[in-house]
Amino acid sequence: MTKSEPLNLPVSLRVFIICDQTDTAPIWGYIIREKGLVAIIETSVQRAMSRTLEDIPDLIIIDVNASHKDRIALCKKFRAICSCPILLFLPTNNEVEILEAYTAGVDECMIKPISPSIFLAKIAAWSRRSWTEPMSPRRTNKLRLDPSRRAAVAENGEDVRLTNLEFRLLHLLMSRPGYVFKGKEIIQTVWGSQREQDQSLLKNMVYRLRKKLDEEAGETNLIQTWPGGYSFQED
């Protein structure tokens, strides 16, 4: 990667980094924020294990000097609550741990040391993978979806910035206004899985999306709840 090759990272990309090294965590945070992205830093393994993500990130990076057991536990925890890519930084090239990490749901293992340029290149690569699914613009009477900026534009012109999963959910619902999508159908399309715990994740994401549309755009009751599913309804 040279200076003439832009990374073209998506706007408002949210990167959640778990790093228990006081010298390294601020560096990762600075590199991410310097590119205009959102960096969420957690420096305590214990707090990370008990943390519930209020807003699902687009990428999770785990860089901890804790035990092998704790690293794998972190991977399993966050794979259970979200489907975004997980990158695990490892201190040594240990094939046994690498295989166990992939089994736990990690998308890529990287052996340290990792240079800032490689760090950013990996973020760019994985962000492109999570954004590669074709998303055509959607437009209804009260809302327009802009895939290039991952935003919902209200009738009054206000922008509502969305996470990757929020955008995918709204894009699906707006594809057939008035149609009730069953929870399992939504989970399969948005998360790409059928895990039982995703039902609660879907419920929480619908709540956050409604709140954003209400507070930031003044649009209420666009997403309706029905027995077993949800719909996009303007009237």
C-alpha positions in Angstrom: 0.0 0.0 0.0 1.4 3.4 -1.0 0.4 6.9 0.0 -1.2 7.3 -3.4 -3.6 4.4 -2.8 -6.6 5.6 -0.7 -8.3 3.2 1.6 -11.8 4.3 0.7 -13.2 3.3 4.1 -17.0 3.6 4.6 -18.3 6.6 6.4 -19.0 6.1 10.1 -17.3 2.7 10.2 -17.4 1.6 13.9 -14.4 -0.4 15.1 -14.5 -1.9 18.6 -11.1 -2.7 19.9 -10.4 -4.7 23.0 -6.7 -4.0 23.9 -5.3 -4.4 27.4 -2.0 -2.8 26.6 -1.8 0.8 27.9 0.8 1.7 25.3 -0.9 0.1 22.3 -4.6 0.9 22.8 -4.2 4.7 22.4 -2.2 4.1 19.2 -4.9 1.9 17.6 -7.5 4.4 18.6 -5.6 7.4 17.2 -5.0 5.6 13.9 -8.7 4.8 13.5 -9.9 8.2 14.4 -7.3 9.9 12.3 -9.1 8.3 9.3 -12.4 9.7 10.4 -13.7 6.4 11.7 -15.4 5.6 15.1 -13.1 3.9 17.6 -14.6 2.2 20.6 -11.8 1.1 23.0 -12.0 -1.3 25.9 -8.8 -1.8 27.9 -10.1 -4.3 30.4 -10.6 -8.0 29.6 -13.0 -8.3 32.6 -15.1 -5.4 31.5 -15.1 -6.7 27.9 -16.4 -10.0 29.1 -19.3 -8.4 30.9 -20.0 -5.7 28.3 -23.2 -5.7 26.3 -22.9 -3.9 23.0 -25.6 -1.2 22.8 -24.7 -0.5 19.2 -23.3 -3.4 17.1 -19.9 -2.4 15.6 -18.8 -3.1 12.0 -15.6 -4.7 13.1 -14.2 -6.2 16.3 -10.4 -6.4 17.0 -9.2 -8.4 20.0 -5.6 -7.6 21.0 -5.0 -8.8 24.5 -2.0 -10.2 26.4 -4.3 -12.3 28.5 -4.2 -16.1 28.6 -5.2 -18.2 25.7 -8.3 -19.2 27.5 -9.4 -15.6 28.0 -8.7 -14.7 24.3 -10.9 -17.6 23.1 -13.6 -16.7 25.6 -13.7 -13.2 24.3 -14.0 -14.5 20.7 -16.9 -16.8 21.6 -18.7 -14.1 23.6 -18.7 -11.5 20.8 -19.4 -14.1 18.1 -22.5 -15.0 20.1 -23.9 -11.5 20.1 -23.0 -10.2 16.7 -22.1 -11.3 13.2 -19.6 -8.6 12.3 -16.0 -9.7 11.4 -13.7 -10.5 14.3 -9.9 -10.1 14.0 -7.7 -11.7 16.6 -4.1 -10.5 17.2 -1.9 -13.3 18.6 1.5 -13.0 20.2 2.9 -16.2 18.6 2.2 -18.4 15.6 0.6 -21.2 17.5 -1.3 -23.5 15.1 -3.4 -25.0 17.9 -4.6 -21.7 19.2 -5.2 -20.4 15.6 -7.4 -23.4 14.8 -9.3 -23.0 18.1 -9.8 -19.3 17.4 -11.3 -20.0 14.0 -13.6 -22.6 15.6 -14.7 -20.0 18.1 -15.9 -17.8 15.2 -12.8 -15.6 14.5 -12.6 -14.4 10.9 -8.9 -13.8 10.7 -5.9 -14.3 13.0 -2.9 -12.0 12.7 0.5 -12.6 14.4 2.1 -9.6 16.1 3.9 -7.4 15.6 1.5 -5.6 13.3 2.5 -2.3 11.6 0.0 0.7 11.5 -0.2 0.4 7.7 -1.1 -3.3 7.8 -3.5 -2.5 10.6 -5.4 0.0 8.5 -5.2 -2.2 5.4 -6.9 -5.1 7.3 -9.6 -2.7 8.5 -10.2 -1.6 4.9 -10.3 -5.1 3.6 -12.8 -6.4 6.1 -15.0 -3.3 5.9 -15.2 -3.9 2.1 -16.3 -7.5 2.7 -19.1 -6.4 5.0 -20.2 -3.8 2.4 -20.0 -5.8 -0.7 -23.5 -7.0 -0.9 -25.3 -5.0 -3.6 -27.6 -2.5 -2.0 -29.8 -0.5 -4.3 -31.2 2.9 -3.2 -34.7 2.7 -1.6 -37.3 5.4 -1.6 -40.7 5.8 -0.1 -42.9 8.8 0.5 -41.2 9.6 3.9 -37.7 8.0 3.7 -34.9 7.5 1.3 -32.0 5.1 1.8 -28.6 6.1 0.5 -26.2 3.0 0.3 -23.2 5.2 -0.6 -23.3 7.0 2.7 -25.2 4.3 4.7 -27.8 6.8 5.7 -31.5 7.2 5.8 -32.7 10.6 4.5 -36.0 11.8 5.9 -38.7 13.8 4.2 -37.4 16.9 6.1 -33.9 16.4 4.7 -32.4 15.1 8.0 -29.8 12.4 7.7 -29.9 9.4 10.0 -26.6 7.5 10.0 -27.0 3.8 10.4 -24.8 0.9 11.4 -24.2 -1.8 8.8 -26.8 -4.1 10.4 -29.3 -1.3 10.9 -29.0 -0.4 7.2 -29.4 -4.0 6.1 -32.6 -4.3 8.2 -34.2 -1.1 7.0 -33.2 -1.9 3.4 -35.0 -5.3 3.7 -38.1 -3.9 5.3 -38.4 -1.0 2.7 -38.0 -3.5 -0.2 -41.7 -4.5 0.4 -43.6 -1.8 2.3 -46.5 -3.2 4.2 -45.3 -6.8 3.9 -44.7 -8.5 7.3 -41.2 -10.1 7.3 -41.0 -13.0 9.7 -38.3 -12.8 12.4 -36.5 -15.9 11.0 -36.5 -14.5 7.5 -35.0 -11.2 8.7 -32.3 -12.9 10.8 -31.3 -15.1 7.8 -31.0 -12.0 5.5 -29.4 -9.6 7.9 -27.3 -11.8 10.1 -26.9 -14.8 7.7 -27.7 -17.2 10.5 -30.6 -18.8 12.4 -29.2 -18.7 15.9 -31.8 -18.6 18.6 -30.2 -15.7 20.5 -30.5 -13.5 17.3 -34.2 -13.1 18.1 -33.3 -10.8 21.1 -30.7 -9.1 19.0 -33.3 -8.4 16.3 -35.7 -7.0 18.9 -33.0 -4.7 20.3 -32.0 -3.5 16.8 -35.5 -2.7 15.9 -35.8 -0.6 19.1 -32.6 1.3 18.3 -33.6 1.9 14.7 -37.0 3.2 15.7 -35.4 5.5 18.3 -33.0 6.9 15.7 -35.7 7.6 13.1 -37.8 9.3 15.8 -35.1 11.4 17.5 -33.0 12.3 14.5 -35.6 12.5 11.7 -38.9 13.0 13.4 -40.3 9.9 11.7 -42.4 7.7 14.0 -44.3 4.4 13.5 -42.5 3.5 10.3 -41.5 0.1 11.6 -44.5 -1.9 12.8 -44.4 -5.0 15.0 -46.6 -7.9 14.1 -47.0 -11.4 15.7 -43.7 -13.1 14.7 -42.4 -10.3 12.5 -42.0 -6.6 11.4 -43.0 -4.4 8.5 -42.2 -1.0 7.1 -45.5 1.0 7.1 -45.9 4.7 6.2 -49.6 5.1 6.7 
